[in-house]
């Protein structure tokens, strides 16, 4: 009898959790705000206000947040790694595009603030693509995949701010899986990126299909301002 009660209670909590997640998502998707691009997080209860509207600069939007506005919690990789998160909302013509959680690592902040960049033309609901920040521009990025036996290799930061890695490989399989991380031991886990979302755990990878197999030169690029991760054959 006790086991049945525990199972029922557990099921009830699961339903409540899913309901809260659903209604939170619907709350963001049905926001009553003017068209524009907004940043949300713990500082505004994840509900955008006029103060959270991003500034248009040419074809992109920017927004600065003081480090103190973010809530940093211990990473799942260990208490020594403190991570925060935010989302970006693009509202236009009654339609809202909401990103997935964009994680930031406190150790990579500079000047006590973070600058967020958004290109609405690249955004997709439920993904991080199209949004990045100054935290991701600081420090190193490493890449690993099926092309190198999943051994993380340091990417090179170009003058443009884009991180790259060129590698000559002998492909037996045209499909390449890969992702990037902040360190050679994948930590903090929340900053692993698969080209769509951060916090991309084990088995969640980017994919690229090479036009040919055999000896090829691969070029990997990561634009931290807009979270764009690509692979191509040179």
C-alpha positions, 0 to 999 in steps of 0.5 A: 500500500505504501509503495502505491501511495509513493508511486501516486505521489511521484506521478502527481509531482511529475504532472505538476512539474510538466504543467509548470514547465508548459505554462511557463513556456506558454507565458513566454510565447504569449507575452504582451509586449511591443515587437522587438528583441528582449533578454530575460533571466532571474533578474526580471523573473523571466518575463521581459519588460521595456528595460530588457529590450535589446538595442539595434545596431545595424543588422544585430541587437545588443544588450549589456547585463551587470554580472550582479544581475545573473544568478550563478549556481554550481555546475553539474561538473562541480561546485568550483564551476559557477554558471548562470543563464539567460534567454532571448525573445524575438517578437514580431507581428504577433509571433515570438521566438524564444531561445533555449537557455544560454549558459555563461561561465562566471570565470570568463566574465570581464569588467563585471558585465556581459554583452549579449549579441543577437541576430534575429534572422538566425534565431530558432525557437528552442535553440541557442543559434543566433545568440551569443555573448562576450563571455563566449568571446573570452578564453579558449574553445576546444573541439572533438568528434568522430574525426579525431577519436573525440580528443579535444583540440584547441581552436584558434581565435582569428582576428574576426573573433571566430574560432577555427580548426583545420584538420586533415583526416582520412574519412571512412564514414561521410557522417561526422559528429562533433561538438565544442567545450570550454576545457580539455575535460569538457567542464563546465558541462553546461558550456558544451555546444552541439551547434543548436544548444548549450548543455549538450550532454553525452551523445548530443552532437552536431552532424555534418555529412562530407561530400566525399570520403577518404583524405579531406581537409575539414574546417570547423568554425565557431562564431561566439557572438551568434553561437554558429558552429559549422564544419565544411570540406576545404 
